[in-house]
Amino acid sequence: MPVAMRCPARAFRDMSRGRAVIAGRRVESANMDFSIPDEVARLRERTERFVRDAILPREADPRQTAHGPTEEFRLDLVALARRAGLLSPHVGREWGGLGLDHRAKAVVFEAAGYAPLATIAMNVFAPDEANMHLLEQVGDGQQKEQWLRPLASGAIRSCFMMTEPAPGAGADPSMLLTTARRTKAAADSEFVIDGTKWLVTGAVGARLAIIMARTEDDRLGPAGATMFLSRMDAPGIHVERLLDTLDQYMTGGHAVVRLEGLRLPESAVLGRVGEGFRYAQARLAPARLTHCMRWLGAARRCHDIATDYARTRHAFGKPLGEHEGVGFMLADNEMDIHTCRLAIWHAAWLLDQAERARHESSMAKVICSEAIWRVVDRSMQILGGLGITDDTIVARLFREVRPFRIYDGPSEVHRWSIAQRVLRTGGLG
Ligand SMILES: Cc1cc2nc3c(=O)[nH]c(=O)nc-3n(C[C@H](O)[C@H](O)[C@H](O)COP(=O)(O)OP(=O)(O)OC[C@H]3O[C@@H](n4cnc5c(N)ncnc54)[C@H](O)[C@@H]3O)c2cc1C
């Protein structure tokens, strides 16, 4: 079915005062300006053209598995984005990217999300996009040279190991059971890591692992956790099995990984020992927002397909869309999409003001993960039987967006932490 590409509202200005409550501190910010700079608008147009001309025709490529595209297909996609000058737009220019700020990312990632394979081509998919962001923020020069540069070029992939099977870290990361024991057995001190991680996206085929482990000898005691960088082929890392999951787009799928006697030198510590939870938060606030950006593009695609169908398919003597029940679903889709975009742009803007935006990114995550789910679900309903077939991408995206209400913090946990801040500070007022 042909699908028209459509841009979000070109530009608008909101001159209201922006306010944010950050860690109990009420921050009065400068005026919000939601206009899209010309160079970002041009980049969006190029991304839309790339999606239309290079990606949509490849969506039926058989080199897609239940665990994402094969590595060969991923590299082909990356080559296309590189040729189009669209590779790793989120990474700093010195590392081979385009150096976009968060607001520009909101515009470009949404355009890429229209076809999820485009996010893989452009190297802005999870977890690599967030891992690159973390490396850029926290890594030292040598770590960036060794890992960030090849990641940004799309030559290699990475994974992030935090979650553990019960009774370990899940919605509550402080329940981390994986340990990193410092040992002086070797000439230089090193860490020995033991534990089990699961739901590790992209573990199969990744070259780099970012591992969260509890460093019990740290002065921070049980509160301490540290992030480590490790080669995935290091002795002591065992990918036990690939999980069969509802979603199927993410490259490498999701795996269970056993860490047994993994020995890492001091130089493998990302940032500082004992700061892992702080870095995890610094990674997550922008990371959950970029998920919102990408899946918003996918929701818009479903809405476009449903709108097309509602215009052309007839029932009871008129086009489906002329029936109020269907029209209302389109209207609700439109409002959900608009609300998501505003929530994303506002949180992105705060991040660009060097605010932590934990409150706003939490709210955006709940708003978007739930609204995007509703949009895709309504679109499927409008399509009737066609919606549950793979003749459109809607059924596929339906499977993809459901887990978004769980990863990067389940809705309930975000609501809970939002409520804590409201109780503490009165919220945004
Ligand atoms: C597709 C996908 C990809 C993922 N990729 C990665 C990855 O690459 N790396 C990684 O480390 N992890 C990854 N995860 C794991 C993800 O971060 C966890 O699933 C998430 O943090 C929730 O943890 P859990 O599954 O252990 O849920 P649990 O901690 O077992 O919680 C189960 C449910 O309990 C409820 N709940 C929990 N706390 C509260 C509360 N305070 N109030 C009310 N209700 C509550 C929520 O409904 C929650 O869904 C991924 C998960 C998915 C689904």
The ligand as a Gaussian input file, in Angstrom:
#p B3LYP/6-31G(d) Opt

LIG

0 1
 C       12.482000      -5.160000      24.601000
 C       13.309000      -4.995000      25.824000
 C       14.658000      -4.659000      25.713000
 C       15.450000      -4.535000      26.851000
 N       16.786000      -4.271000      26.700000
 C       17.581000      -4.213000      27.811000
 C       18.992000      -4.025000      27.673000
 O       19.533000      -3.901000      26.559000
 N       19.746000      -3.992000      28.796000
 C       19.197000      -4.124000      30.041000
 O       19.933000      -4.061000      31.003000
 N       17.854000      -4.309000      30.186000
 C       17.046000      -4.376000      29.113000
 N       15.697000      -4.585000      29.243000
 C       15.162000      -4.807000      30.570000
 C       14.265000      -3.684000      31.063000
 O       15.009000      -2.549000      31.355000
 C       13.456000      -4.255000      32.253000
 O       12.525000      -5.179000      31.706000
 C       12.757000      -3.184000      33.048000
 O       13.673000      -2.382000      33.749000
 C       11.799000      -3.818000      34.079000
 O       12.483000      -4.762000      34.854000
 P       11.882000      -6.245000      34.995000
 O       11.554000      -6.763000      33.664000
 O       12.800000      -7.038000      35.842000
 O       10.497000      -6.025000      35.772000
 P       10.218000      -6.240000      37.352000
 O       11.224000      -5.479000      38.149000
 O       10.078000      -7.686000      37.600000
 O        8.805000      -5.529000      37.453000
 C        7.642000      -6.143000      36.880000
 C        6.493000      -5.167000      36.904000
 O        6.236000      -4.761000      38.242000
 C        5.648000      -3.478000      38.256000
 N        6.421000      -2.594000      39.176000
 C        7.734000      -2.611000      39.466000
 N        8.046000      -1.633000      40.326000
 C        6.895000      -0.976000      40.600000
 C        6.536000       0.155000      41.418000
 N        7.463000       0.839000      42.130000
 N        5.247000       0.547000      41.451000
 C        4.295000      -0.110000      40.720000
 N        4.575000      -1.157000      39.918000
 C        5.851000      -1.584000      39.864000
 C        5.703000      -2.940000      36.805000
 O        4.431000      -3.123000      36.208000
 C        6.721000      -3.867000      36.160000
 O        6.494000      -3.989000      34.751000
 C       14.888000      -4.709000      28.129000
 C       13.523000      -5.033000      28.243000
 C       12.747000      -5.183000      27.118000
 C       11.294000      -5.546000      27.289000

